[in-house]
Amino acid sequence: MKTYTNTGSKDTRSGFGAGLTELGQTNENVVALCADLIGSLKMDDFKANHPERFFQVGIAEANMIGLAAGMTIGGKIPFTGTFANFSTGRVYDQIRQSVAYSGKNVKICASHAGLTLGEDGATHQILEDIGLMKMLPEMTVINTCDYNQTKAATIALAKHDGPAYLRFGRPKVPNFTPEDQNFEIGKAVQLTEGTDVTILATGHLVWEALEAAKSLHEKGISAEVINIHTIKPLDDKAILESVAKTGCVVSAEEHNVIGGLGESVARVLSQHKPAPQEFVGTQDTFGESGTSDQLMDKYGLNAKAIINASEKVIKRK
């Protein structure tokens, strides 16, 4: 089976910062807004080199979204930056009314998503943001897996017309996708070919899915791993073609199984090709304080959980 190499662990938020830096040099319409978390969002370089296009709004996330929506009227492409919890839950009304309903070209960029925010605990972690965002009409939802892909997605969003949510994280994770990749919004990426089970993973769980596939291969189980970096619009075609071969699915995400990638996949399957599915994600719960590794292990968001789910779903065929 095809294998992937970790070229060095990096945090995905730094991929966003690198993408924003490049956009600052190549697209004069790109502006950046931050809610008092410049360092955490890696927006320092953009601010230093383009102070006239950077806006520090302070701890006023709702105002940030309103400002960003207004800037689009003048042709600007605003990228907002704060933690995922504050990017979505705290300002949902402003996003719904001023951005989504109005069809404004705002890029809502959210770091520290999921459990891997770690020691800051449940009040800062968010496990329902994908559900909140994907339910908004015309909102594009992207959840990237590593540094390179986050950088590529950030750059691609500047060319995309319409509201979008870009989700990434704080911890350093394996960087394994191509540096020169062409990021296509809405187009899933098949990483390995398989015939026994389809593993659809997003965000930090993509690398865990690849590790699971290697272990499954050693057991004689052929797993097809697909990187679902865009949760909306979902690549229905890629999912259905894979399931036609394997006959069963495991979805894997650092998010509540209610409202996340898994539910979107289940909808596609129920409409077109019903098949057994197992869900790897948090089970309708809030998080807690702990290291990233401790929390991912406790809540079953790792290769071991994906292996167990794969073996279980294969038996249901």
Residue pairs with C-beta under 8 A, 6 or more apart in sequence:
1 192
1 193
1 194
1 213
1 214
1 217
1 222
2 191
2 192
2 193
3 210
3 214
4 176
4 191
4 210
5 176
6 174
6 175
6 176
6 207
7 175
7 176
8 175
9 172
9 173
9 174
9 175
10 146
10 147
10 172
10 173
10 175
11 147
11 169
11 170
11 171
11 172
11 173
12 111
12 144
12 145
12 146
12 147
12 149
12 150
12 168
12 169
12 173
12 204
13 40
13 41
13 42
13 111
13 112
13 150
13 168
13 169
13 170
14 42
14 147
15 144
15 146
15 147
15 148
15 149
15 150
15 151
15 154
15 168
16 41
16 42
16 81
16 109
16 111
16 150
16 151
16 154
16 166
16 168
17 41
17 42
17 43
17 44
17 45
17 46
18 42
18 147
18 151
18 154
19 150
19 151
19 152
19 153
19 154
19 155
20 30
20 32
20 42
20 43
20 45
20 46
20 79
20 154
21 45
21 46
21 49
22 151
22 155
23 30
23 79
23 154
23 155
23 158
24 30
24 32
24 45
24 46
24 49
24 50
24 53
25 49
27 77
27 158
28 53
29 75
29 76
29 77
30 53
30 76
30 77
30 79
30 158
31 53
31 54
31 55
31 71
31 76
31 77
31 78
31 79
32 43
32 46
32 47
32 50
32 53
32 54
32 55
32 78
32 79
32 80
32 81
33 54
33 55
33 56
33 57
33 64
33 67
33 68
33 78
33 79
33 80
33 81
34 41
34 43
34 47
34 54
34 55
34 56
34 57
34 64
34 80
34 81
34 82
35 57
35 58
35 59
35 60
35 61
35 64
35 80
35 81
35 82
35 86
36 56
36 57
36 58
36 59
36 82
37 81
37 82
37 83
37 111
38 44
38 47
38 56
38 81
40 83
40 111
40 112
40 170
41 81
41 82
41 109
41 111
43 54
43 81
46 53
46 54
47 54
47 56
55 67
57 63
57 64
57 67
61 82
61 86
61 87
61 90
61 91
62 90
62 91
62 93
62 94
64 80
64 82
64 91
65 80
65 91
65 94
65 95
65 98
65 99
65 106
65 108
66 94
66 98
67 78
68 78
68 80
68 99
68 104
68 106
69 94
69 98
69 99
69 102
69 104
69 106
71 78
72 78
72 104
72 105
72 106
77 105
77 107
77 158
78 105
78 106
78 107
79 107
79 109
79 154
79 157
80 87
80 106
80 107
80 108
80 109
81 87
81 109
81 110
81 111
82 110
82 111
83 110
83 111
83 112
83 117
83 124
83 126
84 110
84 111
84 112
84 113
84 114
84 126
84 129
84 167
85 112
85 123
85 124
85 125
85 126
85 129
87 108
87 109
87 110
87 129
87 165
88 95
88 108
88 110
88 126
88 129
88 132
88 133
88 165
89 126
89 128
89 129
89 132
92 132
95 108
95 133
95 136
95 163
96 136
98 104
99 106
99 108
99 163
100 136
100 137
100 138
100 139
100 163
101 137
103 138
103 162
103 163
104 163
105 161
105 162
105 163
106 163
106 164
107 157
107 158
107 163
107 164
107 166
108 133
108 163
108 164
108 165
108 166
109 154
109 166
109 168
110 129
110 165
110 166
110 167
110 168
111 168
111 169
111 170
112 120
112 124
112 125
112 169
112 170
113 126
113 129
113 143
113 167
113 168
113 169
113 203
113 254
114 125
114 126
114 127
114 169
114 203
114 204
114 254
114 255
115 125
115 127
115 254
115 282
115 287
115 292
115 295
115 296
115 299
115 301
116 169
116 170
116 171
116 204
116 254
116 292
116 295
116 296
117 124
117 125
117 169
117 170
117 287
118 170
118 171
118 289
118 290
118 291
118 292
118 295
119 289
119 290
119 291
120 289
121 287
121 288
121 289
122 286
122 287
122 288
122 289
125 286
125 287
127 254
127 255
127 256
127 282
127 285
127 286
127 287
128 255
128 256
128 258
128 259
129 165
129 167
129 255
130 141
130 143
130 167
130 231
130 253
130 255
130 259
130 260
130 261
131 255
131 256
131 258
131 259
131 260
131 263
132 259
133 139
133 141
133 165
133 232
134 141
134 231
134 232
134 259
134 264
135 259
136 163
138 162
138 163
139 163
139 164
139 165
139 232
140 160
140 162
140 163
140 164
140 165
140 185
140 186
140 230
140 232
140 233
141 164
141 165
141 167
141 230
141 231
141 232
142 153
142 157
142 164
142 165
142 166
142 167
142 185
142 229
142 230
142 231
143 167
143 168
143 202
143 203
143 228
143 229
143 230
143 231
143 253
143 261
144 150
144 153
144 166
144 167
144 168
144 203
144 229
145 173
145 177
145 201
145 202
145 203
145 204
145 206
145 207
145 227
145 229
146 173
146 174
146 175
146 176
146 177
146 206
146 207
147 175
148 175
148 177
148 178
148 179
148 181
149 177
149 181
149 183
149 229
150 166
150 168
152 181
152 182
152 183
153 166
153 183
153 185
153 229
154 166
155 183
156 183
156 184
156 185
157 164
157 166
157 185
160 185
167 203
168 203
169 203
169 204
169 254
170 292
171 204
171 292
173 204
173 207
174 207
176 207
176 210
177 189
177 227
183 229
185 230
185 233
186 230
186 233
186 234
186 235
187 230
187 235
187 238
188 200
188 226
188 227
188 228
188 229
188 230
188 235
188 238
188 239
189 226
189 227
189 229
190 224
190 225
190 226
190 227
190 238
190 242
191 206
191 209
191 210
191 225
191 226
191 227
192 210
192 213
192 223
192 224
192 225
193 222
193 224
194 213
194 222
194 223
194 224
194 225
194 245
194 246
195 222
195 224
195 245
195 246
196 216
196 221
196 222
196 223
196 246
196 248
196 314
197 216
197 221
197 222
197 223
197 224
197 246
197 248
197 249
197 250
197 310
197 313
197 314
198 223
198 224
198 226
198 239
198 242
198 243
198 245
198 246
198 248
198 249
198 250
199 209
199 212
199 213
199 223
199 224
199 225
199 226
199 249
199 250
199 252
199 306
199 310
200 226
200 228
200 239
200 249
200 250
200 251
200 252
200 261
200 265
201 208
201 209
201 225
201 226
201 227
201 228
201 251
201 252
201 253
201 306
202 227
202 228
202 229
202 231
202 252
202 253
202 261
203 253
203 254
203 255
204 254
204 296
204 301
205 252
205 253
205 254
205 280
205 301
205 306
206 225
206 227
208 252
208 301
208 302
208 303
208 306
209 225
209 252
209 303
209 306
210 225
211 303
212 223
212 303
212 304
212 306
212 307
212 310
213 223
213 225
215 303
215 307
216 222
216 223
216 307
216 310
216 311
217 223
221 310
221 311
221 314
223 310
224 242
224 245
224 246
226 238
226 239
226 242
228 234
228 235
228 261
231 260
231 261
231 264
232 264
234 264
234 265
234 268
236 268
236 272
239 249
239 265
239 268
239 269
240 268
240 269
240 272
240 273
243 249
243 269
243 273
243 275
244 273
247 275
247 276
247 317
248 275
248 276
248 277
248 313
248 314
248 316
248 317
249 265
249 269
249 275
249 276
249 277
249 278
249 313
250 277
250 278
250 279
250 280
250 306
250 309
250 310
250 313
251 260
251 261
251 262
251 265
251 266
251 277
251 278
251 279
251 280
251 281
252 261
252 280
252 281
252 301
252 305
252 306
252 309
253 260
253 261
253 262
253 280
253 281
254 281
254 282
254 296
254 301
255 261
255 281
255 282
256 281
256 282
256 283
256 284
256 285
257 263
257 279
257 280
257 281
257 282
257 283
257 284
258 284
260 281
261 281
262 277
262 279
262 280
262 281
265 277
266 277
269 275
269 277
276 313
276 316
276 317
277 313
278 309
278 310
278 312
278 313
279 309
280 300
280 301
280 305
280 306
280 309
281 301
282 299
282 301
283 299
285 299
287 295
287 299
288 295
290 298
295 301
296 302
